[in-house]
Amino acid sequence: MLFLFSFVTFVQSYDVSNKYNFAPMTQPFDFDRLIDRRGTDATKYAELAEKYGRTDLLPLWIADMDFATPTEITDALVDCVRCPVLGYTTPPASLWQSIASWLGHRHGWHVSPDEVDYVPGVKKALGLSVNYFTRPGDKILIQPPVYHSFHSVIEGNGRRVITNPLVFDGETYAMDLDGLEHIVADEHPTMMIVCNPHNPVGIQWDADTLRRVASICYRYGVLLLSDEIYADLVIDGSRHIPTASVSSEAAEITVTLGAPSKTFNLPGIAAAWTVVQSPELRRGWFDWLHASEFDTPPVAAIYSTIAAYTRCEEWLDALLPYLADNCGFATRFIADNMPGVKAVMPNAGFGLWIDFRDTGLSHEALTDMLVNVAAVAVSDGASFGTEGTGFVRLNVGVPRSVLAEGLGRIARALAAGNTSAAVS
């Protein structure tokens, strides 16, 4: 029997306002504002039936946020489309300068505008990178649990996946660096893809770890492709460490991919970039992108990127503590109200990686409970690799009231214990 309850009941039952510091924002950016995205072709709603078999779920799965995109960006887009002619547009020098300046100012990574090029989205750039830097049949190394598109892009383009799984100690994750060296020496991959910060576990890798990874790849002639789409969303007060910045060896072998899309909530705009500091790698890669105009940004990408990186830092500085508070709220609530469940506290991103393995539910029963009892859509942990079995990723990039409702639904469903596939 489907078990649902109202948010009012949830608040009364769990005393959210007092115990969990559930309070409205007092700053000028209203991240508590509820925005109804139904009827807008938003993927989080449009694909519910296909992915979960139901359309009445609270969607906390796909990795975009429910916060209004900064008005500086939407104003720039409005100004753009007011032009009577939407013709060919040459990217101004200010586009490349805005990206380079942002990386230097925000992350202490000083790159030249000449080392920056446009790519039509980070996932698309993963595919383009795989096709340019490797050949069919080549091995590419990834570290699961990790963004599921790494696997699909590699295999979908006729390459072979090899894995060096992360190590989980019950609290947090680390790279198996000794294992990495052995597998690189034995399997001879052409490329390694590093997720920095790591999705789905929400870890910003430290400089020593990245330096060791780069050293191994450098010695064995492995190209290092660094997905840094969550770079701006380090939420613990520390600073993002770009992979290419940790050593001269790293700079020589690393191709970096990034974007304003996750940071400023504009993934519907195909705005992303690649940075390559090695002249040898850069020349061929940029020429190849240019030959087919993969590096030609649409006008919306040009002006939204410039606006994001030159006018929206105050918005981001307000967002980060809100995300951190959401993560803290969620982890406390889970600890207090979900026996056998543990959240891995992230220091980057807005995905909360939650471990349900001690609940006595099989992975199938867990999925059934979340969908058919709690009526919540979250990302299946197993989609990030078999290492994610028994886990889910829950999107905390939503207003606090929505997050509270989703967590409450899960807690009450667990307490009810009436899944159709429960393990005795």
Buried (B, 14 or more C-beta within 10 A) or exposed (E): EEBEBEBEEBBEEBEBEEEBEBEEBEEEBEBBEEEEBEEEEBBBBBBBEEBBEEBEBBBBBBBBBBBBBBBBBBEBBEEBEEEEEEEEBEBEEBBBBBBBBBBEEBBEBEBEBEBBBBBBBBBBBBBBBBBBBBEEEBBBBBBBBBBBBBBBBBEEBEBBBBBBBBBBEEEBBEBBBEBBBEBBEEBEBBBBBBBBBBBBBBBBBEBEBBBBBBBBBBEBEBBBBBBBBBBBBBBEEEEBBBBBBBBEBBBBBBBBBBBBBBBBBBBBBBBBBBBBBBEEBBEEBBEBBEEEEBBBBBBBBBBBBBBBBBBBBEBBEBBBEBBBBBBBBBBBBBEEBBEEBBBBBBBBBBBBBBBBBEBBBBBBBBBBBBBBBBBBBBBBBBBBBEBBBBBBBBBBBBBBBBBBBBBBBBBBBBEEEEBEBBEE
